[in-house]
Amino acid sequence: MAYFRRLYVERYRGIRALKIDELKDVNLIVGDNNCGKTSVLEAVQLLRTSGNLANVYRVSRLRDSIAVSNANSIFDNFICMFPREKDGDCEISISGICNDKDISFDLKGKKDRILLDTKEISALRARMSDLPSGEIEADVFEGNIRLIYGDEEKVSKISVNQYASVTGTPTSDKDSFNIVYVAPFEHLRGSIINQILKNESYKQICIKALQLFDPDIEDIMIFKSDIGNRPVEYIRHKILGDMPISSYGDGIKKVLALSNAIAQAADGILLIDEVETAIHKKYFDDILRFIVKACKTFHVQVFITTHSIEAIDGLLATQDYDEQDDTDDICVCTIKRVLDASYSRVLSGREVYENREAFGFEVRL
């Protein structure tokens, strides 16, 4: 099982010196909008032990993942990952302890503007028809990725210019542990039922999750449509019969996406961004209790971002602090943005619960 015990985000996007010394099974990242919550999840993903440029590209593009148009270029997304500096120097530094091994990711280099050589220009013209003729000047980043995991160290020299493409980026390095990320609108990406149906035990977990919304739901399946022979996702209902999943609201689809992600993250790390999206607050307690229980069943350490106080209370309610001893499965990290940087406060779930009970403590600030 992959398990982070410590996380230190020294420099990443707007975050400076965020330190969480005692990560738990369930880790809440809370705060106002645009304070850096999603950046923490991205930082964890950069610690994948592949340590290659393809993973950096993948993380840099997460915020464009459901955009239909107007997405930034690869280079713009890449450069936005770095804290803003005036002299052109760029640095990302993230470290921690995973599986009792020291782990760190450092990406350092410099942004400049240079003339591309003829070989690069020829390669660009082979895939882009709208390039200017003659010499081409371009913004470029040149530097190194250094990743350490236990006794292993990997250093890669990289160069990224404003015409960079994902195509052709080497992806052969394998991750040493599993990390699954769930975007706020993951349920809008399209079919996930086909993945769920491949494993009967995963399917049963998903059905139990759906029954939190409606106990009369009995099964999920895929049928061929009479029109165009297209596969259509259905839910079998005890009273209503077979109903297309499209006839249900986004809450059902979101829970399916979360259930599938938990199964995919077995023995690894699950990152859930804005867990409350598409779920009505009256279902928070049941669904969040299901998430915590399912993660424990599949040996998954989970990081959850939210700015909903109802979701925070729902997650705290998964622990019986009034009865249990000093054990605590929850860590709460509050992110606060001050000017151009984000800073943090870290408390145990028990501390937050007791202060909310006694003083109505506003953990998000």
N, C-alpha and C positions, 0 to 999 in steps of 0.2 A: 504493500500500500504506500502510495506517495503521501507525504505529510509534511507541511511547512510548520516549523516551530517558531520561526522568527522571520520578520520581513523588515528591511531597511531600504526605503526609497530615498536615496540621497539627492538625486537630481533626475527628474523626469517631467516633461511638460511644465506645469506650474508648481509641481510639488517640490518642496525643499525639506530634507531631513525628517521624513515621516518614519517613525520607528515603532514597531509593534513587537515587543519582546516575548509575549506569551500568546501565540495564536492557539485557537481552540478548534474543536470539531466544526463549530458554526461561528463564522466571523462576519459581523455586521459592519458595513462601511456606510455611515450616515452623514447627512449634512444637506445644506441648501443646494438648489440647482447651480450648476457650473462651478462647483467648489473643488472638483477633482476626484469624485468617487469612481467614475469610470476609469480614470487614469491609474488608480490602484490595481484594478483588475487587469489592465493592459500591462502594468509593470510585472505582475505575477507571470503573465504569459511570455514575457521576454526572458524569463528564467528557464524556459524550456531548454533542455540540454542539447538541442540540435545546434544552437548558436550560429545559425547561418542567416544570410541576408533575406532568404525567402520568408523566414519566420518574422523578421523585422517588418518586411513589406506587409505580411498578413496582419500583424497587429496594428500597423499604421493605418490600414484601410477599414478597420472594424466599424468606424463611425460612418463610413459610406456604404456599409454592407447591404442596406435595403434601398439605397438611393436609386431612382430611375434615371435621373439626369443630373447635370450640374455637379457631378462628382469631381473632386480635386484630382490633379495629376498625381502619379506615384511620387514624384519628387516633392511636390507641395505637402502631401501627407507625411512623407518621411521627415522633412525639415521641421514640420510643426511638432514633432515629438520632442524636440530639444528645447530646454529652457532658453529664453531669449537672451542673447549676448550681443554686445555692441561691436566686438572686435572680430567677429566671424568664427571664433572658436565655438565648437559644439561638443557637448558631453552629456551622456546619460550614464548614471551609475546606480545600480540596484543590487542588493545582496540579501542573504538570509541563511537560514539553516533548513534543509530539507532532508528527511530520512537520516537525521543526525550527521549530515555532511554539510560543510560550508559550500555555499553556492553564490556566484556573483556574475553579473553581466555588466560589462563596460563597453560603451560605444563612444569613441573619441575621434575627432577630426576637425576639419576646417572647411567652411563654405567659401567659395571663390568664384570668379568668373574667368573662363579661359576660352581659347580657340580650340575647337575639336580637331583632331587629326583626320587625315583623309580616309583612313580605314573606318573610323567611327562614322564619318559622314556618309560613306558608301553604304554601311549597314543601315543607317537611319533612312536613307532614300529608298532602300529596298522595301521598307514597310510603311513609309510615310510619303504621301504624294504632295503635301502642301509645304514642304521645306523651302526656304529661300535658296536661290542659286548662290554659288560662290562659297566663300568662307562662312562658317557658322560659329558664333560665339554663344556660349551656354553657361548657366549657373551650374556649379558642380560641388559635390561634397566628396572629400577624400579622407579616409581614416582607417581605423581598425576596430574590429569586434573582438573582445577578449571575454571568454566564458570559462569559469572555473567551477567544477563540481567534484568535491572530494579531492582526490589526487590527480584528477584529469584536468588538463588545461588545453584550451583550443584558441588560437589566435588567427583571425582571418583579415586580410587586407581588402578593403572595399572601395569602390568608386561609383558614385551615383550622380547622374546629370539630369537636367530638366526634361530630357527626352526619354528617361528610363522607362522600361517596360518589364512587367512581371514575366513575360514570355522569355524563356532562356535562362532564368535565374535557377541555379542548381538547388535541388531540394532533396538530395540523396541522403543527407544525414537524418538519422532517426532519433526521436525523443526517447529519453530514458524513463520518463513517466508521463502519464496521461493527464491532459488538461482539456476540459470541455467548457466552452463559453456560450452562454445563452443571452442574446441581445434582447433589449426591451420589446422588440417587435418580431421576435423569432417565429411566432405563430403565423406571421403573414408571409413567410418565405415559400409556402407551398406544402406539398404532401410530405408528411412524416409517418403516416400510418403504414406505408409499405415497409419502412425500417422496423417499426414496432412488431409487425406481424411475423417477422423472421425469427422471433424468439418468444416462445409461449410464456415463459416466466416474466419477461418484460411486458408482454401484452396484459397479463393478469394484474401487474402493478398499475398499468395505465387505466384499466377498467375500474379498479378500486378508487383511483383518483377521480375519475369521472363521476363515480357514484356519490362523491361528496356534494356535487351539484344536484344530481338526480338519482336516487337509489333504484329507480326502475330501469336504468341503463344496464343492459346485460352483455353486450358484445360490441366489438368494432371489427369492420371488415371492408373489403374492396370488391365491388361488382363492376362488370362491364356495362357501360351505358348502351341503350338501344340506338342512340344517335352517335354515329361515328366510332362505335366500339371503344369508346374512351373509358378508362378506369375511373370510377367514382367512389369516394369514401363514404361509408355509411356507419351509423350507430344503430344497433338493435335495441329497441325500447319495449319493455314488457307490455305497455298499453298502446303505444302509438305505432308499433311495428318498426319496420326498417326506414330510418330517416337519414337523408343526406347530411353529412356533417356541416355542409354549408348552410343548413337551415338553423343551426345553433349559433350562439353568439361567440365573440372572441374569447370569452373566459374559458370555454370548453377547449378551444384550440390552444390557448396558452398553457393550460394544465397538461394537455397532451405533450406539448413541446418540452415542458419541465420534466415530466415523467420519463420521456425518452432520453433526455439529457442525463438524468440521474443514472439510468441504466448504462449509457455510453461511458460515463465517468467512473464506472466501477473500479475500485482500488486506486482511485486517482483524485483529481482536484476538479471541483465544479465551481464555475464563476457565473453568478446570476445577476445581471444588470437590471435594476429597477424591477424588482420582483412583483411590485404591485400593479404594473401595467396590465390593463385589460381584465383585472380581477376586482369584482365589487368587494368593498370592505367587509360586508356581512359574511363573506366566505374566508376571510383572512385566517381566522383561528384554525379552522379545519384543514385548509390547504397548507398552511405553514407547518402545522403539526405533521401532516403527511410528508412534506419535504424533509423535515428533520429526521423522522423515523425511517424513511426510505434511504436517505443518505447513510444512516447508521447501518442499515441492512446491507447496503452495497459497499460499505467501507469507503465512503466518499467524504473528504473534507470540503466544506462549502464556504465560499465567500459570497456575500449577498449585499448589494447596494440598495438603498431606499432613502426617500425623503418623506415617507409616510409614517406618522407617529402611530397610526393604527397597525401598520405592518410591524413596527418595532415592538409594540406591546404584544402583538400576536406571536412573534418569535420568542419573546421573553416568557410568554405563557406556556411554551413547550417544556419549560423547566419547572419543577415543583419546588421552588425556593423555600416555601414555608415548611416543607417536610424533609427534603434531602439535606445531607450533611454539607460540608464545605466544597464538595465537587461542583464544578460549573463547566458546562459545555459551550458557553457563549462568550465571545469577546466582542466589545463594541468600540469601534474607532470612529470618532467624530472628526470630519474634515471641515476646516474653516478657511475661507479665502480672505487674505488681507493684501490689498493692492494687487500685484501680479503673481503672488505666491500663495500656495496652500499649506496649512499647518494642521497638526492633529492633536487630539486628546484621546487617550486609550483607557477604557474602564472594563471591568469584568461585567458580565451580564447581571450578576447578583448586585453589584454596586448600583447599576442603572435601575434595576427593579426596585430595590429598597428606597432609592431616592425618588423614584416616580411615585411609589406608594405613599411616602411620607410628605413629599414637598411638591409633587407635580413636576418633577425635574424635566426640563426641555433639553433632551439629549442631543437634538440636532444642531444646537448653537454652541 
